[in-house]
Amino acid sequence: MMLGIETSPADGLASVSIAVVLYSATYLSFVRTLRYPRNWLRPSLATLLPAVGLTVVTLAYVSLSSDGVDAAALWVSAGFLGVLFYIIAAPAIAFRPASRPIEFLARHGDYASLWMLAPAAIAAYAIPNARLHGILVAAMAIELAWYLQRRRADRRRRLLRIQGRDLAVLETQAKGDLEDFARRHGISELELSGGAVAWRGCDKTTSPCPFNLYVNRLGLNTAPCCRERMKDLCHTVGTWLEEMGIVYWLEGGTLLGAVRENGALLPWEDDVDVSVLIDDDGAWDALVAGIAARSDRDGYFVDTFERRGFIAISHASPRRPPLRWENYRLRGEVRLDLTVYRPAMSQGEPVLERRPPKGRMPATDSGGYGVARDLVLPTSTIAFLGRDFACPSRPEDYLRVLYGDFNQIAYSYVDTGPAEARRDLDAAAATPASVKH
């Protein structure tokens, strides 16, 4: 008898069922940890412990029995989970510049995990361990469901014409050969037909475009569909904050677009930045509760990071936990970052302070980052994306604190090669110059 194999069909079915539950819990715990690289954060040991602990329990359940250790099942299950989770994590890890293997897997993230079907079938045939079989069946069933979910959603994409400055930037980066450029970089959204250039656009019901790759790594302009979704997010969250009576203002590159692009998004914007003012720690809980209630009502996805002092709001699936944690597997997301400021004193002067750094914003006495209070309060208004939004009382001075000479073109988030390729084109089009920080 093989180690770990039960002698009755009932025992075998029970073992498979337990293995399925264990794998499902391990998988969901693992994908939840991907929220950190997706938000440019390193997960702490404490945040990794649930996923690590469940993985250890799952491997032990597969390989241990009263007869001892089934070494073959242990090594196969450990190797299988290691490779599969590496594939699953690739799109989240690729938010930062990544190695070629990670980039390749991220590009094929909707279906790359299905490449494990053949190894799973071979392992199940070679090792007659019912618990291992339960792990393999659960893993492949989840991956197949993920693939079908993405395929079904992406059938709803709509064609949008690429023209004007967006097309000029695309042709510049492609050096005139759009077909080869799309093939080399896996740009599945690009449609070329009869001399026309179109984009298979995302919306709230589809997978988002992986524009962290397209904008920051390839130097393209933000796709028109993603700009539409950023506009929707900005309008929606602005309305929420006004309903809640929260003091807020446009921040960073979003404010820069409002000032320098005559109320439009910057051409290569990759998120929306809004800041809010709260007075104490209890106000954080009230803010999160208010945002969460409205996101549930209106169908948005909210992620909170209290220690870092920001809330990420996106168009990803608004499913309930734990299933909504699969959102972290998506390559891209259209998002709004809502960052908290608090009143503070620094060097004897009243400031508004945030925890994460921003541009050239100076450090405060308490270790955060801040701006003089009178640069922001009382807030003013500025035309942006077709309506008035709150902004700092002295928006241009505020931008100088963040970026210095904000009239100078700076590609802070765009890789060097693509930035150089488009520099002359942007300089010629800028009236006045557009800036991205």
C-alpha positions as CSV (number, residue, x, y, z in Angstrom):
1,M,0.0,0.0,0.0
2,M,1.3,3.5,-0.9
3,L,1.8,5.8,2.1
4,G,-1.1,8.2,2.7
5,I,-3.7,6.2,0.7
6,E,-6.9,5.3,2.5
7,T,-8.3,1.8,2.2
8,S,-12.0,2.6,1.6
9,P,-13.8,4.7,-1.0
10,A,-15.4,6.8,1.7
11,D,-12.1,7.6,3.3
12,G,-10.7,8.5,-0.1
13,L,-13.6,10.9,-0.9
14,A,-13.2,12.5,2.5
15,S,-9.5,13.0,2.0
16,V,-10.0,14.5,-1.4
17,S,-12.7,16.9,0.0
18,I,-10.4,18.0,2.8
19,A,-7.5,18.5,0.3
20,V,-9.8,20.7,-1.9
21,V,-10.8,22.9,1.1
22,L,-7.2,23.2,2.2
23,Y,-6.0,24.2,-1.2
24,S,-8.8,26.7,-1.8
25,A,-8.0,28.4,1.6
26,T,-4.3,28.4,0.7
27,Y,-4.9,29.8,-2.7
28,L,-7.2,32.6,-1.4
29,S,-4.7,33.5,1.4
30,F,-1.9,33.6,-1.2
31,V,-3.7,35.9,-3.7
32,R,-4.6,38.2,-0.8
33,T,-0.9,38.8,-0.2
34,L,-0.6,40.1,-3.8
35,R,-2.4,43.3,-2.7
36,Y,1.0,44.5,-1.5
37,P,3.1,44.3,-4.7
38,R,0.0,45.6,-6.6
39,N,0.2,48.7,-4.4
40,W,4.0,49.0,-4.6
41,L,4.5,47.8,-1.0
42,R,6.5,45.0,0.5
43,P,4.4,42.5,2.5
44,S,5.5,42.2,6.1
45,L,6.2,38.8,7.7
46,A,3.0,39.0,9.6
47,T,1.0,39.5,6.4
48,L,2.7,36.5,4.9
49,L,2.2,34.1,7.8
50,P,-1.4,33.0,7.0
51,A,-0.5,32.0,3.5
52,V,2.8,30.3,4.6
53,G,1.0,28.5,7.4
54,L,-1.7,27.2,5.2
55,T,0.8,26.0,2.6
56,V,2.7,24.1,5.3
57,V,-0.5,22.5,6.6
58,T,-1.6,21.6,3.1
59,L,1.8,20.0,2.2
60,A,1.8,18.1,5.5
61,Y,-1.8,16.8,4.9
62,V,-0.8,15.5,1.5
63,S,2.4,13.8,2.6
64,L,1.8,12.6,6.2
65,S,-0.2,9.6,7.4
66,S,0.0,7.0,10.2
67,D,2.4,5.1,7.9
68,G,4.9,7.9,7.7
69,V,5.9,10.4,5.0
70,D,4.9,10.0,1.3
71,A,8.1,11.6,0.0
72,A,7.0,11.6,-3.7
73,A,3.7,13.3,-2.8
74,L,5.5,15.9,-0.7
75,W,8.0,16.8,-3.4
76,V,5.5,16.8,-6.2
77,S,2.9,18.9,-4.3
78,A,5.6,21.4,-3.1
79,G,7.0,21.8,-6.6
80,F,3.6,22.1,-8.2
81,L,2.4,24.8,-5.7
82,G,5.6,26.7,-6.0
83,V,5.5,26.9,-9.8
84,L,1.8,27.6,-9.9
85,F,1.9,30.3,-7.3
86,Y,4.9,31.9,-9.1
87,I,2.8,32.0,-12.3
88,I,-0.2,33.4,-10.4
89,A,1.9,36.1,-8.8
90,A,3.6,37.3,-12.0
91,P,1.1,40.0,-13.0
92,A,1.2,41.6,-9.5
93,I,5.0,41.4,-9.3
94,A,5.3,42.9,-12.8
95,F,3.8,46.2,-11.5
96,R,7.4,47.1,-10.9
97,P,10.2,46.5,-13.5
98,A,10.5,42.7,-13.7
99,S,12.7,40.0,-15.1
100,R,12.0,38.6,-18.5
101,P,10.4,35.4,-17.1
102,I,8.1,37.4,-14.8
103,E,7.2,39.8,-17.7
104,F,6.5,36.8,-20.0
105,L,4.2,35.1,-17.4
106,A,2.5,38.4,-16.6
107,R,1.7,39.0,-20.3
108,H,0.0,35.7,-20.5
109,G,-1.5,35.9,-17.0
110,D,-5.1,35.1,-18.0
111,Y,-4.2,31.5,-19.1
112,A,-0.5,30.8,-18.2
113,S,-1.5,28.7,-15.2
114,L,-3.3,26.3,-17.5
115,W,0.1,25.2,-18.7
116,M,0.2,23.2,-15.4
117,L,-2.6,20.9,-16.6
118,A,-0.3,18.4,-18.2
119,P,2.1,18.2,-15.2
120,A,-0.9,17.8,-12.9
121,A,-2.3,14.9,-15.0
122,I,1.1,13.2,-15.1
123,A,1.5,13.6,-11.4
124,A,-2.0,12.2,-10.7
125,Y,-1.3,9.2,-12.8
126,A,2.1,8.5,-11.4
127,I,1.3,9.0,-7.7
128,P,-1.8,7.2,-6.4
129,N,-2.3,9.5,-3.4
130,A,-5.9,10.7,-3.0
131,R,-4.9,13.8,-1.1
132,L,-2.5,14.9,-3.8
133,H,-5.2,14.3,-6.4
134,G,-7.6,16.6,-4.4
135,I,-4.9,19.4,-4.5
136,L,-4.3,18.9,-8.2
137,V,-8.1,18.8,-9.1
138,A,-8.8,21.9,-7.0
139,A,-5.9,23.9,-8.4
140,M,-6.8,23.2,-12.0
141,A,-10.5,23.7,-11.5
142,I,-9.8,27.2,-10.0
143,E,-7.4,28.1,-12.9
144,L,-9.9,26.9,-15.5
145,A,-12.6,29.0,-13.9
146,W,-10.3,32.0,-13.8
147,Y,-9.5,31.6,-17.5
148,L,-13.2,31.3,-18.5
149,Q,-14.1,34.2,-16.4
150,R,-11.5,36.4,-18.1
151,R,-12.5,35.2,-21.6
152,R,-16.2,35.9,-20.9
153,A,-15.5,39.4,-19.6
154,D,-13.2,40.3,-22.5
155,R,-15.8,39.5,-25.1
156,R,-17.5,42.7,-24.0
157,R,-14.6,44.9,-25.0
158,R,-15.5,47.7,-27.5
159,L,-13.4,49.1,-30.4
160,L,-12.2,52.6,-30.0
161,R,-10.4,54.6,-32.6
162,I,-6.8,55.6,-31.8
163,Q,-5.9,58.9,-33.5
164,G,-4.3,62.3,-33.0
165,R,-1.6,62.5,-30.4
166,D,-2.2,59.0,-29.0
167,L,-1.6,57.5,-32.5
168,A,1.5,59.7,-33.0
169,V,3.0,58.5,-29.7
170,L,2.2,54.8,-30.6
171,E,3.8,55.1,-34.0
172,T,6.9,56.8,-32.5
173,Q,7.4,54.0,-30.0
174,A,6.7,51.3,-32.6
175,K,9.1,53.0,-35.1
176,G,6.3,52.8,-37.7
177,D,5.8,49.0,-37.5
178,L,2.7,48.7,-35.3
179,E,2.1,45.0,-36.1
180,D,5.6,44.0,-35.0
181,F,5.4,46.3,-31.9
182,A,2.1,44.7,-30.8
183,R,3.4,41.2,-31.3
184,R,6.7,41.8,-29.5
185,H,5.0,43.3,-26.4
186,G,1.8,41.2,-26.4
187,I,-0.5,44.2,-26.9
188,S,-3.7,42.2,-27.5
189,E,-5.9,45.3,-27.4
190,L,-4.5,46.8,-30.6
191,E,-6.5,46.2,-33.8
192,L,-5.1,47.0,-37.2
193,S,-7.4,46.8,-40.2
194,G,-7.5,48.6,-43.5
195,G,-5.1,51.3,-42.3
196,A,-7.2,52.1,-39.3
197,V,-5.9,51.7,-35.8
198,A,-8.3,50.8,-33.0
199,W,-8.1,49.7,-29.4
200,R,-10.2,46.9,-27.8
201,G,-11.2,49.0,-24.9
202,C,-11.9,48.0,-21.3
203,D,-14.8,49.0,-19.2
204,K,-16.1,48.2,-15.7
205,T,-17.2,44.7,-16.7
206,T,-13.9,43.6,-18.4
207,S,-10.3,43.1,-17.4
208,P,-8.5,46.4,-17.3
209,C,-5.8,47.2,-19.8
210,P,-2.4,46.5,-18.3
211,F,-1.4,50.1,-18.8
212,N,1.3,50.0,-16.1
213,L,3.1,48.2,-18.9
214,Y,1.9,50.2,-21.8
215,V,2.3,53.6,-20.2
216,N,5.3,53.3,-17.9
217,R,7.3,50.6,-19.6
218,L,6.5,51.2,-23.3
219,G,5.9,54.9,-23.2
220,L,2.4,55.0,-24.7
221,N,-0.3,57.4,-23.9
222,T,-3.1,56.2,-21.6
223,A,-5.7,54.3,-23.7
224,P,-9.0,56.2,-24.3
225,C,-11.0,53.6,-22.4
226,C,-8.8,54.0,-19.3
227,R,-9.1,57.7,-19.4
228,E,-12.9,57.4,-19.5
229,R,-12.7,55.1,-16.4
230,M,-10.4,57.5,-14.6
231,K,-12.9,60.3,-15.2
232,D,-15.7,58.1,-13.9
233,L,-13.7,57.3,-10.8
234,C,-12.8,60.9,-10.2
235,H,-16.4,62.1,-10.5
236,T,-17.7,59.3,-8.4
237,V,-15.2,59.6,-5.5
238,G,-15.5,63.4,-5.6
239,T,-19.3,63.0,-5.1
240,W,-18.8,60.6,-2.3
241,L,-16.5,62.9,-0.4
242,E,-18.8,65.8,-0.9
243,E,-21.7,63.7,0.5
244,M,-19.6,62.8,3.5
245,G,-18.6,66.4,4.1
246,I,-14.9,65.6,3.8
247,V,-12.3,68.2,3.0
248,Y,-10.5,67.0,-0.1
249,W,-8.3,68.2,-3.0
250,L,-6.8,67.0,-6.2
251,E,-3.2,65.8,-5.7
252,G,0.0,65.2,-7.6
253,G,-0.2,64.4,-11.3
254,T,-4.0,64.8,-11.2
255,L,-3.7,68.4,-10.0
256,L,-0.9,68.9,-12.5
257,G,-3.2,67.8,-15.3
258,A,-5.9,70.2,-14.1
259,V,-3.5,73.1,-14.1
260,R,-1.3,72.4,-17.1
261,E,-3.6,70.5,-19.4
262,N,-6.5,72.9,-19.1
263,G,-8.6,70.6,-17.0
264,A,-7.7,67.3,-18.6
265,L,-5.7,64.2,-17.5
266,L,-2.0,64.2,-18.3
267,P,-1.5,62.2,-21.6
268,W,0.2,59.3,-19.9
269,E,-1.6,59.3,-16.5
270,D,-1.6,56.0,-14.7
271,D,-3.9,56.7,-11.8
272,V,-5.9,59.5,-10.1
273,D,-4.6,61.1,-6.9
274,V,-6.9,62.8,-4.4
275,S,-6.1,63.8,-0.8
276,V,-8.4,64.2,2.2
277,L,-8.0,65.9,5.5
278,I,-8.9,64.1,8.8
279,D,-8.3,65.2,12.4
280,D,-7.7,62.1,14.4
281,D,-7.4,58.3,14.3
282,G,-11.1,57.8,14.8
283,A,-11.8,59.8,11.7
284,W,-9.9,57.2,9.7
285,D,-12.4,54.5,10.6
286,A,-15.3,56.8,9.7
287,L,-13.7,57.6,6.4
288,V,-13.1,53.9,5.6
289,A,-16.7,53.0,6.6
290,G,-18.2,55.8,4.5
291,I,-16.1,54.9,1.4
292,A,-16.8,51.2,1.8
293,A,-20.6,51.7,2.1
294,R,-20.6,53.8,-1.0
295,S,-18.4,51.5,-3.0
296,D,-20.7,48.6,-2.2
297,R,-23.7,50.7,-3.3
298,D,-22.1,51.8,-6.5
299,G,-20.1,48.7,-7.4
300,Y,-16.4,49.7,-6.8
301,F,-13.5,47.9,-5.2
302,V,-11.8,49.4,-2.1
303,D,-8.5,48.4,-0.5
304,T,-7.3,50.1,2.7
305,F,-3.8,50.5,4.0
306,E,-4.0,52.3,7.4
307,R,-0.3,52.2,8.2
308,R,0.5,53.9,4.9
309,G,-2.5,56.2,5.2
310,F,-4.2,55.6,1.9
311,I,-7.2,54.0,0.3
312,A,-7.1,52.5,-3.2
313,I,-10.4,52.6,-5.1
314,S,-10.7,50.8,-8.4
315,H,-13.1,49.4,-11.1
316,A,-12.1,45.8,-10.4
317,S,-14.8,43.3,-9.5
318,P,-16.8,44.3,-6.4
319,R,-17.3,40.7,-5.3
320,R,-17.3,40.0,-1.6
321,P,-14.2,38.6,0.2
322,P,-12.7,36.2,-0.1
323,L,-13.5,35.9,-3.8
324,R,-12.8,39.5,-4.6
325,W,-9.1,38.9,-3.6
326,E,-8.7,37.4,-7.0
327,N,-8.7,41.0,-8.3
328,Y,-5.0,41.1,-7.3
329,R,-4.3,38.6,-10.1
330,L,-5.2,41.2,-12.7
331,R,-2.3,42.8,-14.6
332,G,-3.6,46.3,-14.5
333,E,-6.2,48.3,-12.8
334,V,-7.8,51.7,-13.2
335,R,-7.6,53.2,-9.7
336,L,-7.8,56.3,-7.6
337,D,-5.5,56.7,-4.6
338,L,-7.1,58.5,-1.7
339,T,-4.3,59.7,0.6
340,V,-4.9,61.0,4.2
341,Y,-3.4,64.2,5.5
342,R,-3.6,65.3,9.2
343,P,-2.9,68.7,10.8
344,A,0.6,68.8,12.4
345,M,3.3,71.2,13.5
346,S,6.8,71.0,11.9
347,Q,9.7,73.4,12.7
348,G,7.2,75.6,14.5
349,E,4.9,76.0,11.5
350,P,1.4,74.5,10.9
351,V,1.5,71.8,8.2
352,L,-0.7,69.2,6.6
353,E,1.1,65.8,6.9
354,R,0.9,62.5,5.1
355,R,2.7,59.3,5.7
356,P,3.9,58.2,2.3
357,P,6.4,60.5,0.4
358,K,5.2,62.5,-2.6
359,G,7.5,64.1,-5.2
360,R,9.8,66.6,-3.4
361,M,7.5,67.1,-0.5
362,P,9.7,67.8,2.6
363,A,9.9,65.6,5.6
364,T,8.2,66.7,8.8
365,D,9.5,66.6,12.4
366,S,7.4,63.5,13.1
367,G,8.8,61.5,10.2
368,G,6.0,62.1,7.7
369,Y,5.8,64.5,4.7
370,G,4.0,67.7,4.5
371,V,3.1,71.1,3.1
372,A,2.4,74.4,4.7
373,R,-1.2,74.5,5.7
374,D,-2.0,77.8,4.0
375,L,-1.0,76.3,0.6
376,V,-4.1,74.1,0.9
377,L,-6.6,75.6,3.2
378,P,-9.1,76.9,2.6
379,T,-9.5,74.8,-0.5
380,S,-10.4,76.4,-3.8
381,T,-11.9,74.9,-6.9
382,I,-10.6,74.1,-10.4
383,A,-12.2,72.8,-13.6
384,F,-11.3,69.2,-14.2
385,L,-12.8,66.6,-16.5
386,G,-16.0,68.6,-17.1
387,R,-16.8,69.7,-13.5
388,D,-15.4,71.7,-10.6
389,F,-13.2,69.9,-8.1
390,A,-11.7,71.0,-4.9
391,C,-8.0,71.9,-5.1
392,P,-5.3,73.6,-2.9
393,S,-5.9,77.3,-2.3
394,R,-2.6,78.0,-4.1
395,P,-2.4,75.2,-6.6
396,E,0.7,76.4,-8.5
397,D,2.7,76.9,-5.3
398,Y,1.6,73.5,-4.1
399,L,2.9,72.0,-7.4
400,R,6.2,73.8,-6.9
401,V,6.6,72.1,-3.6
402,L,6.0,68.7,-5.2
403,Y,8.0,69.1,-8.4
404,G,10.0,72.3,-8.5
405,D,9.7,73.7,-12.0
406,F,6.5,71.9,-13.0
407,N,6.6,73.5,-16.5
408,Q,9.6,71.3,-17.4
409,I,8.7,68.0,-19.1
410,A,9.8,65.1,-16.7
411,Y,9.0,61.4,-17.2
412,S,9.3,60.3,-13.7
413,Y,7.4,57.0,-14.2
414,V,8.4,56.2,-17.8
415,D,11.4,54.0,-18.6
416,T,14.4,55.9,-20.0
417,G,14.3,54.5,-23.6
418,P,10.6,55.2,-24.3
419,A,10.8,58.6,-22.6
420,E,13.7,59.7,-24.9
421,A,11.8,58.3,-28.0
422,R,8.8,60.6,-27.3
423,R,10.5,63.6,-25.9
424,D,10.7,65.7,-29.1
425,L,7.1,64.8,-30.0
426,D,5.8,65.9,-26.6
427,A,7.8,69.0,-26.6
428,A,6.4,70.0,-30.0
429,A,2.8,69.2,-28.9
430,A,3.1,71.0,-25.5
431,T,1.3,74.3,-25.4
432,P,2.2,74.9,-22.6
433,A,4.4,71.9,-21.8
434,S,2.8,68.8,-20.2
435,V,4.5,67.3,-17.3
436,K,4.3,63.9,-15.6
437,H,5.6,63.4,-12.1
